[in-house]
């Protein structure tokens, strides 16, 4: 039939089971179910008796595990498929376990056992150690990591914004300096030209031959500067002589 999904249920799956039906499926003996049920009926028994079905020893053991879980309140049970309160007496012939309750009980108590009538293919391939508790623990770790990552991301964004702002201020200051202050070499040439011009003026004469000042030599100028400003940085005979020579060369080079 078109659209039918054969994987929507498992082989041997029922809404509820008698203890022996559950044990037969647990042992993967579904093909022998009729033979087993008929043999038990001959003995008027509902689970294998000791020494019966020696070729399938797990059949009796698994039946006893289910009965034990019911008697100790670990596995909910019912009468003819209808759930009854724990402790209520039910005839063995009418004792039943719901599919969903059997699956929960087996998952909790026998995580390494995943018979096909209870668990689908994906569930059977899932590692037995990976249960809901493990999943919740991993989920909590993931949430903690995500929260920590969010905080670190916010901090990074703040630092990035601060870094960008500092870069902007640096570029602005650099532009201001480049616009307002000439390069060091050009500034030095300017100062030398000014000194050279003043020196030429102090020692020069007008077109009529009159001196512009009373200074006749560079030595006289240096002597006067030392007399008035000897305490200032750079005002020494040697320094002034050197600067005067550089100033004259600077003027002559242009």
C-alpha positions in Angstrom: 0.0 0.0 0.0 1.3 3.4 -1.0 2.4 5.5 2.0 2.5 2.6 4.4 5.5 2.8 6.9 6.6 -0.7 7.9 9.0 0.8 10.5 6.1 2.5 12.5 6.1 -0.6 14.8 8.5 -3.4 15.8 8.0 -7.1 15.1 6.2 -8.8 17.9 5.1 -5.4 19.5 1.8 -5.4 21.4 0.0 -3.0 23.6 0.5 -5.3 26.6 2.1 -8.7 27.3 1.8 -11.6 29.7 5.1 -12.2 31.5 5.9 -15.2 29.3 5.1 -13.3 26.1 7.5 -10.5 27.3 10.2 -13.1 28.1 9.8 -14.9 24.8 10.3 -11.6 22.9 13.2 -10.6 25.2 14.9 -13.8 24.3 14.2 -13.3 20.6 12.1 -16.5 20.5 9.0 -15.1 18.8 9.1 -17.8 16.1 8.9 -20.4 18.8 6.1 -18.7 20.7 3.3 -21.1 19.9 5.5 -24.1 20.7 6.5 -22.6 24.1 2.9 -21.5 25.0 1.6 -25.0 24.1 4.3 -26.7 26.2 3.5 -24.5 29.2 -0.2 -25.3 28.9 0.5 -29.0 29.2 2.1 -28.3 32.6 -0.6 -25.8 33.5 2.2 -23.3 34.0 2.5 -19.7 33.0 6.3 -19.5 33.0 8.9 -22.3 32.4 9.4 -24.7 35.3 12.9 -25.6 36.4 14.6 -27.8 33.8 12.2 -26.9 31.1 13.5 -25.5 27.8 17.1 -26.2 28.7 18.1 -25.1 25.2 16.9 -21.6 26.1 18.0 -21.1 29.7 17.4 -17.3 29.5 13.7 -17.9 29.0 13.0 -19.0 32.5 15.5 -16.4 34.0 13.9 -13.5 32.1 10.4 -14.6 33.1 11.5 -14.7 36.8 13.1 -11.2 36.5 9.7 -9.8 35.2 7.7 -11.6 38.0 10.2 -10.4 40.6 10.0 -6.8 39.4 6.1 -6.9 39.6 6.1 -8.5 43.1 8.5 -5.8 44.4 6.7 -2.9 43.0 9.4 -2.0 40.4 7.2 -2.8 37.3 3.6 -1.6 37.0 1.2 -4.4 36.1 -2.4 -4.9 35.2 -5.2 -7.4 34.7 -6.0 -8.3 31.0 -4.2 -5.1 29.8 -5.8 -2.7 32.3 -3.5 -1.2 34.9 -4.3 -2.0 38.6 -2.9 -0.4 41.8 0.3 -1.8 43.1 -0.2 -4.6 45.5 -3.6 -5.7 44.1 -3.8 -9.5 43.6 -4.1 -10.6 40.0 -4.3 -14.2 38.8 -1.1 -15.3 37.0 -3.2 -16.2 33.9 -4.5 -12.7 33.7 -1.4 -10.8 34.7 -0.2 -8.3 32.1 2.4 -5.6 31.6 2.0 -2.6 29.3 4.5 -2.1 26.5 5.4 1.4 27.7 6.0 0.3 31.3 8.1 -2.7 30.2 10.3 -0.4 28.1 10.8 2.1 30.9 11.7 -0.7 33.3 14.1 -2.4 31.0 15.8 0.9 30.1 16.4 1.6 33.8 17.4 -1.8 35.0 18.9 -3.5 31.9 20.3 -0.6 29.7 22.5 -3.1 27.8 19.4 -5.1 26.8 17.4 -3.6 23.9 15.2 -6.3 22.3 13.7 -5.3 18.9 10.0 -5.5 20.2 10.7 -2.6 22.6 13.4 -0.5 20.9 13.7 0.7 17.3 16.9 0.5 15.3 18.2 3.9 16.3 17.6 3.2 20.0 19.4 -0.1 19.7 22.4 1.6 18.2 22.6 4.3 20.9 25.2 3.6 23.5 23.7 2.2 26.7 25.6 4.7 28.9 23.9 7.6 27.1 20.6 8.1 29.0 18.4 11.1 29.8 20.6 12.0 32.8 23.7 12.1 30.5 21.8 14.1 27.9 20.7 16.6 30.5 24.2 16.9 31.9 25.6 17.6 28.4 22.8 20.1 27.7 23.7 21.9 31.0 27.4 22.0 30.0 26.5 23.3 26.6 24.3 26.1 28.1 27.1 27.1 30.5 29.6 27.3 27.6 27.2 29.3 25.5 26.6 31.7 28.4 30.3 32.1 29.0 30.9 32.6 25.2 28.2 35.3 25.2 30.0 37.2 28.0 33.4 36.9 26.4 31.9 38.1 23.1 30.4 41.1 24.7 33.7 41.9 26.5 35.6 41.5 23.2 33.2 43.9 21.4 33.7 46.5 24.1 37.5 46.2 23.9 37.3 46.3 20.1 35.2 49.5 20.3 37.7 51.0 22.7 40.6 50.0 20.5 38.9 51.6 17.4 38.3 54.8 19.4 41.9 55.0 20.4 43.0 54.5 16.9 40.7 57.3 15.8 42.2 59.6 18.4 45.7 58.6 17.4 45.0 59.3 13.7 43.4 62.6 14.5 46.4 63.8 16.7 48.8 62.6 14.0 46.9 64.7 11.4 47.0 67.7 13.6 50.8 67.4 14.2 51.5 66.9 10.5 49.5 70.0 9.6 50.8 72.4 12.3 54.4 71.4 12.7 56.9 71.2 9.7 59.3 68.3 9.6 62.4 68.6 11.8 64.8 69.1 8.9 62.7 72.0 7.4 62.4 73.7 10.8 66.1 73.5 11.3 66.7 75.1 7.9 64.2 77.9 8.7 66.0 78.7 12.0 69.4 78.8 10.3 68.1 81.1 7.6 66.7 83.5 10.2 70.0 83.5 12.1 72.0 84.0 8.9 69.8 86.9 7.8 70.1 88.6 11.2 73.8 88.1 11.2 74.1 89.6 7.7 72.0 92.5 8.8 73.9 93.3 11.9 77.2 93.2 10.1 75.9 94.8 6.9 75.7 98.4 5.6 73.0 100.4 3.8 73.3 101.4 0.1 74.8 104.7 1.3 77.5 102.8 3.2 76.2 103.3 6.7 76.5 100.3 9.1 73.1 98.9 10.2 74.5 98.3 13.7 77.5 99.0 15.9 78.7 95.4 15.6 81.7 95.1 13.2 82.5 91.4 13.6 80.9 88.1 14.6 83.1 88.0 17.6 81.6 91.3 18.8 78.1 89.9 18.4 79.0 86.7 20.3 80.7 88.7 23.1 77.5 90.8 23.5 75.3 87.7 23.5 77.4 86.1 26.2 77.3 89.2 28.3 73.5 89.3 28.4 72.4 85.7 27.9 75.3 83.4 28.9 73.1 81.6 31.4 70.7 80.4 28.7 70.9 76.9 27.1 73.0 77.0 23.9 74.5 80.4 24.5 78.2 79.6 24.5 81.1 80.9 22.3 81.6 77.5 20.6 78.0 76.9 20.0 77.3 80.4 18.6 80.3 80.1 16.3 79.1 76.8 14.9 75.6 78.0 14.4 76.7 81.2 12.7 78.8 79.2 10.3 75.9 76.8 9.6 73.6 79.8 9.1 75.8 81.4 6.5 76.1 78.1 4.6 72.4 77.7 4.6 71.8 81.1 3.1 74.5 80.6 0.5 73.1 77.2 -0.5 69.7 78.7 -1.6 
